[in-house]
Amino acid sequence: MTEMFVGAGTLITLHFELRLGSGEVVDSTFSGQPGEFEYGDGVLPAGFEELLRGMRAGERKTFSVLPEKGFGMPNPNNVQEFPLDSFPDKEGLEVGVVMSFADAAKAELPGVIKQIENDMVTVDFNHPLAGHTLDFEVEILAVKEAQTDKQESAHED
C-alpha cells in the first residue's frame, strides 16, 4: 500500500490546536478525541486546509495563519444595532453573550452582544476570530482515501 498524503479525495484524522498571538488557546483536540474531516468538505477554512496539503501521517507542524487565510477581517457592515424592545429576554442580555439570530433566509446566525446603550443593542455578526493572526498546530494521525457514495454503496452489498 502506498503512503497517502493530505489532498483532494482524502479523509484526514488529526489533532490540532488554535492559539491567538498572545498564546491563549482557542481550541484544541490534543487532550481529547482527534478530529476527522474530508479534504475540501468545508469543515476547515480553505486557508487552513491548504497548509495541510502534502502532509502525511506522523507529521506535526505549526503554522502562522494571517486573518485573510483564516477567518477574514472584521467587516463593519456585520455590526448592527437593534432596539432593546426587539429582545424578548432582556434579563439574559449582557455584553459578551453570544445569541442566535435568524438571517433573511431564516438560517441561524450567531452574534455577540457588544454594547447595550440608550435602548439600543449593538450586535457583532463577524466571526469571533476575524482579524486575528492565529498559530495552528497540527498533528496528522491518519490519511486515507475518502469513500465516495458509490464506493460506500458497493461495500454495503
N, C-alpha and C positions, 0 to 999 in steps of 0.2 A: 504494500500500500504506500502511495506517495504521500509525502508530508503536505498538509494543506496550509495555505496562507490566507489571512483575512482579506476578503474582497467580495465582489458580487457573487451571489449564489452560495454563500457560506453562512452557517449557523455558528455563532461565537458564544462561548461561555467564558466569563471574565469577572475579575474583581476590579473595582475602581474606587477612587477617592477623588472628590472635587473639593478644592480649597480656594479660599479667597487669597488675595495677595498678602493679607495680614497673617495667613497661616490658619485661619479659622476653617474648620472642616464643615462643609455644607452638606455633603452626603458621602457615605462610604459603605461598601459591602465587605470590606476586608475582615470584619469580625463576625460576619453573618453568612447568609446564603449568597452565592455568586449570582450575577445577572446573566441572562441569556437573551440574545436577540439575533434576528436575521439581518445581515448587512443590507442596508438600503430600505428597511421597513419603516423608517421614520421615528423609531424609538429614541435614537440619539440625534442631535442636530448634525447636519451634514459635515460641518467643520470638525466635529469630534470624530465622526466615522472615518473621515479621510485620513486622520492621524493614525488610525489603526491599520489601514491598508498595508499589506505586506508583512504584518507581524505573524508570528506562529506561536503555537502552544509552548509555554515555558518562558516566554519573553515578558519582561517587566520594564516599563518606561514611564517617565514623567514628561509631560508636555505643558508648555505655557500657551493658553488659548486666549487670543485677543477677543474683545467683545464682538467684533464683526464676524468672527468664525464660531462664536459660541451662541449667546442669547441676544445678540444685537445691541444696539444703542437705544437708550430710552427715547421714546417718541413723545413730545409734549402733547400731541393730539390724543394720546392714550390716557391723559389725566383729565377727568371730567368732574363737574360739580352737579350735585343733586340737592333738591330741597330736603331738609331734615324730615319733613312730613311724609316723604315718599318711603321712609323706612318704618315698617310695622313694628320691629323690635328695637326700640330706641335704647332700652336698658343694655342690650348686648353690643351696642355701637361704641367702639373705642378706637383710638388711633393705634394703628399697627395690626388690627384684626383683619384677617382675610375673609372676605364674604363671597358668596356665589351670586352671580347676576346672570340674566338671560340676555344674549345679544339679539339682533334683529331677526336672526333665523331660529331663535329660541334655543340655541346651543348654550351650554353652561360656560360662563366666563368668570374666572376668579379676579377679584380686585382687592387692593389693600387700602384700607381707610387711612388717608394721610392727614386729614385735618377736619375738625368739626368747629365751625365758627359762624356766628350770625345766622343761625337757622339754615346753613348750607353745609353739605358734606362733600369733601374732596376725595375722590377715589382714583387710585392709580392702577390702570389695567396693564402696565408694562410688566414683563416677566421680572420677578424679584432679582434675578441675576443679570439683567440687562445693564450694560455699561461697565461690567466688571471683567478684568483680566483674571482668568482662573488657572490654577495648576490642576492638571488632570493626570493622575497617576493610574496606570492600568497594568494589570497582570492577566495575560491571556492564558486561560486554563485549558481550553479545547477549541479546535476549529474543525468543523466537519461540513460535509455537503448538506445544504439546506434541502429539505424534502418539498417537492412541489406537490400540488393537489393530485396530479396524475400518478406520481410516484407513491403517494400515500394510499390512493385507492387500489393501486396494483398490489401493494403489500397486504391489504385487508382481505383480498380474495382467498 
